[in-house]
Structures are given as C-alpha cells and as structure tokens.
C-alpha cells in the first residue's frame, strides 16, 4: 500500500465521472416518475387497477434479458427493477389511481391520532382525499366532539383502553356513520362496538407498524360487523391504497394472531432473553455472524427497541396465548431432550416432521430468504467497514 491520496489524480476524475452519471440516473428517475403520474391519471379515468402482475412479469423478463446481453448481473438488476416498480405503484396509489373520481370525500376522526398508528392512518386516508382529524389527549378537538361530527370514527388507542373508549364514544357516533377499530385483538372490541352504537361497525387490524415506507402489499385484516355500504367503502379504500385484505371473523382472527403474533413475539423474546443471559456481549457475536444469525439479531433488536406496552397486551389478552406458549414450551423441551441424548435419528425425524409441515413453502423460503440474505451481507459489510 502507498500513501497516495485516493482523491488525487485519475481516481478522482473517475469518481467525478461516476457522480455525473449518478446524477443523470436520478434525472431519468424523475422523468420516469412523471410518466408514472400520467399513467395514474389514465388508470383513474379508466378505472384500471394499479397492479398488473402480467405486465410486471413481462417487464422483469425483458429487463433481465437485456441485462444479460449487456453483461450485467441479472439478480441485481432484477432487484433494482422490483424497487422501481414498487416506487411506481406507491406513486400511483398516492395519486389515488384506484379511487373512482366520483367517490365522495369523508370526514374521518382518528381517536388516538397522535400515536404512531394514528399518524400512519392519517397519512393513509389523507392520501385518498379524505378530511382526517386527530382527537387525542392533548388535541384541541376532543374525542367526544369528533365522534359526534364525523362520518368515520376510528379507535386507535392502546388495547387495554379500547373497550372503555368504545363504550364512551360509541353512543355518540351517528347512526349513518361508521365506527371501526384497529386493535390487535378483535372479539372483545367487536362486541363492544356492536353493543355500544347503532352505527355501522367494522373491525380492522393493520398487519404493519407505523414506520412502514410503503403501504403497497401490506396486509390488513377486516372483520365485518354491521353495515354493507360502509364495508364496501372500506374495502375500496384499503384496496385503492395498495393494501391486501384478509376478511374473517373476530374469532378466527384472534386464533390466527395467537400464532402470527403471540407465538412469534414469544419466540423472539425468548431468544433476546437467552442472548442477554449468555454473558457474551452482542458485538462479540456479530464479529462471527452468519447472515442467518444477523437476520435474527436485527429482528430481535428491532423488537426490543419498541415499547413493552405494545407487546404485553397483544400477548396477555389474546385468548389463545396460553395454548401456543405451551406448544412452544413443549417443542423446546422435546428438542432439548433430543440434543442432550445425541439422538441423530430422532433429530432427523424432527426435521422431516417440520419439513413436511412447510411443504412447498420451503422452496419459496429459500428463494426469498436468499434475497434478504444478499441485502444483509451488503449491510453487514458496510457496518464492519464503518
């Protein structure tokens, strides 16, 4: 190695040339998004859906084939174009491409609107052209006034407070309006809404956090309660913003959340607690990290960076919590016994049992996790170099 300054001479000139090309690429992206905006206008006028999977497949095939001809890495080019298409869908959704021009804007009140999810919902419905008002502990607009004067009243408060807020505000909601919640459990809030108001009722559960970068492809669970017209309106609004809707009963929702949320969070918490008790500093383990361990470390670290007041009620108040926690406890005990016995045959049988459960999803998991791992390796390299 020499002491030559990397910002001197030919290297500096080459870097400047790259900077110019990168700026040109950004200018082209601006032009691309301008065309996307024009497409959004045409789609709205013609009532054409934003996402066209067949068109996306053709685009990816074409761009990847062209990349191969040019000697570019096909996998990386595919990743770039998937991001471009996601940007395009998000832009079209923000321009209300799937909101029919004759849809009447509603006055929407979000009770708990200053919280993370409340702010996210404000963005979501504002982008769709509605007048959104926040009613919270410190806002000038009081929840009771908001409930009495709005077309849609959304309850977005902590789980432990949800029933009390519903019972307080439900009687104030107009009969021709909609009362809905966004709580992580559904059976109890739905009962409270149906008995406390004569308005239409809808239970919803956004399966994403307030920090998402895009609503495109995010999932929302809806539980119909009362009022077909408002149910159709909610379906239309969520779909127009790019959300994927799962429609179910409150009971099935809570049973599924016992697995999707409670079991998953419990596993993450056990891993975090165990890591913290090994006596080995996290940074030391990251010096030896595999991509899979790094992925788990990110998920676990993200979990514990958030509020215990969020996760505690989700796990403690779900009616299926005790069952799935016991299943986890027993599975951990069974596996520990196999390892302690050094029983490879039993280990193989356990592997086969789980492999059969995952079925064809295993192949998809290999492909998708491979993509994630590639991105994580890039992040890890940057982290190590910093």
URKA-V27350 format. One record per backbone hydrogen bond with DSSP energy under -0.5 kcal/mol. NH is the residue of the N-H (numbers start at 1). CO is the residue of the C=O. E is the energy in kcal/mol with one decimal. If there is no record, write none. Layout:
nh: <NH,NH>
co: <CO,CO>
e: <E,E>
This chain:
nh: <8,11,12,12,13,14,15,16,17,18,19,20,21,22,23,24,25,26,27,28,29,30,31,32,33,34,35,36,37,38,39,40,41,42,43,44,45,46,47,48,56,57,58,59,60,61,62,63,64,65,66,67,68,69,70,71,71,72,77,78,79,80,81,82,83,84,85,86,87,88,89,90,91,92,93,94,95,96,97,99,100,103,108,108,109,110,111,111,112,112,113,113,115,119,120,121,122,123,124,125,126,127,128,129,130,131,132,133,135,139,142,146,147,148,149,151,152,153,154,154,155,155,156,156,161,162,162,163,165,166,167,168,169,170,172,173,173,174,177,178,179,180,180,181,182,190,191,192,193,194,195,196,197,200,201,202,203,204,205,207,208,212,217,218,220,221,222,223,224,225,226,231,232,233,234,235,236,237,238,239,240,241,242,243,244,245,246,248,253,254,255,256,257,258,259,259,260,261,262,263,264,265,266,267,268,269,270,271,272,273,274,275,276,277,277,278,278,281,284,285,286,287,287,288,289,294,295,296,297,298,299,300,301,302,303,304,305,306,310,311,312,314,315,316,317,318,321,324,325,326,327,328,329,330,331,332,333,334,335,336,337,338,339,340,341,342,342,343,344,347,348,349,350,351,352,353,354,355,356,357,358,359,361,362,363,364,365,366,367,368,369,370,371,372,373,374,375,376,377,378,379,380,381,382,383,384,385,386>
co: <5,8,8,9,9,10,11,12,13,14,15,16,17,18,19,20,21,22,23,24,25,26,27,28,29,30,31,32,33,34,35,36,37,38,39,40,41,42,43,43,52,53,54,55,56,57,58,59,60,61,62,63,64,65,66,67,68,67,73,74,75,76,77,78,79,80,81,82,83,84,85,86,87,88,89,90,91,93,92,96,98,100,106,131,152,133,109,154,110,135,110,135,112,115,116,117,118,119,120,121,122,123,124,126,125,106,130,108,110,136,140,142,143,144,145,107,107,178,109,152,153,180,111,154,158,158,159,159,161,162,163,164,165,166,169,169,170,147,174,151,200,153,178,202,155,186,187,188,189,190,191,192,193,177,226,179,223,181,221,219,206,209,242,215,244,205,246,203,222,201,201,227,228,229,230,231,232,233,234,235,236,237,239,238,218,243,220,222,249,250,251,252,253,254,255,256,256,257,257,258,259,261,262,263,264,265,266,267,268,269,270,271,272,273,274,274,275,279,281,281,282,283,284,285,286,290,291,292,293,294,295,296,297,298,299,300,301,303,307,307,308,310,311,312,313,314,318,320,321,322,323,324,325,326,327,328,329,330,331,332,333,334,335,336,337,338,339,338,342,343,344,345,346,347,348,349,350,351,352,353,354,355,358,359,360,360,361,362,363,364,365,366,367,368,369,370,371,372,373,374,375,376,377,378,379,380,381,382>
e: <-1.9,-0.7,-0.6,-0.6,-1.6,-2.4,-2.3,-2.2,-2.1,-2.0,-2.3,-2.1,-2.2,-2.8,-2.2,-2.1,-2.4,-2.1,-2.1,-2.2,-2.1,-2.1,-2.0,-2.6,-2.5,-1.8,-1.9,-2.2,-2.1,-1.7,-2.4,-2.2,-1.7,-2.0,-2.7,-2.3,-2.2,-2.2,-1.0,-2.4,-2.4,-2.4,-2.1,-2.5,-2.6,-2.5,-2.5,-2.9,-2.6,-2.3,-2.5,-2.4,-2.3,-2.0,-1.8,-0.5,-1.0,-3.0,-2.1,-2.7,-1.9,-2.2,-2.5,-2.3,-1.9,-2.1,-2.4,-2.0,-2.6,-2.1,-2.5,-2.5,-2.3,-2.4,-2.4,-2.5,-1.4,-1.9,-2.3,-1.5,-0.7,-2.2,-0.7,-3.4,-3.0,-2.9,-0.7,-2.8,-0.7,-2.5,-1.3,-0.6,-1.6,-2.6,-1.8,-2.6,-1.9,-2.0,-2.4,-2.7,-2.2,-2.4,-0.6,-2.1,-2.0,-2.2,-0.8,-3.1,-2.4,-0.7,-0.6,-2.5,-2.7,-1.6,-1.1,-2.0,-1.8,-3.0,-3.1,-0.5,-0.5,-2.8,-3.0,-0.7,-1.5,-0.8,-1.1,-0.6,-2.2,-2.7,-2.8,-1.7,-2.7,-3.2,-1.7,-0.8,-1.2,-0.6,-1.6,-2.4,-2.8,-2.7,-0.5,-1.1,-1.6,-2.4,-2.0,-2.2,-2.5,-2.6,-1.7,-1.3,-1.1,-2.3,-2.0,-2.0,-2.4,-1.6,-2.3,-2.8,-0.6,-1.2,-2.8,-1.9,-2.6,-2.3,-2.5,-3.6,-0.5,-1.4,-2.3,-1.6,-2.5,-1.9,-2.5,-2.4,-2.3,-2.5,-2.7,-2.4,-2.3,-1.3,-1.8,-2.3,-3.3,-0.5,-2.2,-2.2,-2.5,-2.3,-1.9,-2.6,-2.7,-1.4,-0.6,-1.0,-3.1,-2.0,-2.3,-1.9,-1.1,-3.4,-2.7,-2.3,-2.1,-2.7,-2.5,-2.3,-2.5,-2.7,-2.7,-2.7,-2.2,-0.9,-0.7,-0.5,-1.1,-0.5,-0.6,-1.4,-2.0,-0.9,-0.6,-1.4,-0.9,-2.5,-2.4,-2.1,-2.6,-2.5,-2.3,-2.7,-2.9,-2.6,-2.0,-2.2,-0.9,-1.3,-1.3,-1.3,-2.7,-1.0,-2.0,-2.8,-2.5,-0.5,-1.9,-1.8,-2.4,-1.8,-2.0,-2.3,-2.6,-2.5,-2.4,-2.7,-2.0,-2.6,-2.4,-2.4,-2.1,-1.8,-2.3,-2.5,-1.9,-0.8,-0.7,-1.8,-1.1,-2.0,-2.8,-2.3,-2.2,-2.3,-2.4,-2.4,-2.1,-2.8,-2.4,-1.5,-2.1,-2.0,-1.8,-1.6,-0.9,-1.1,-2.7,-2.2,-2.1,-3.0,-2.5,-1.6,-1.6,-2.1,-3.1,-2.1,-1.8,-2.5,-2.5,-1.6,-2.2,-3.2,-2.4,-2.1,-2.5,-2.6,-1.8,-1.0>
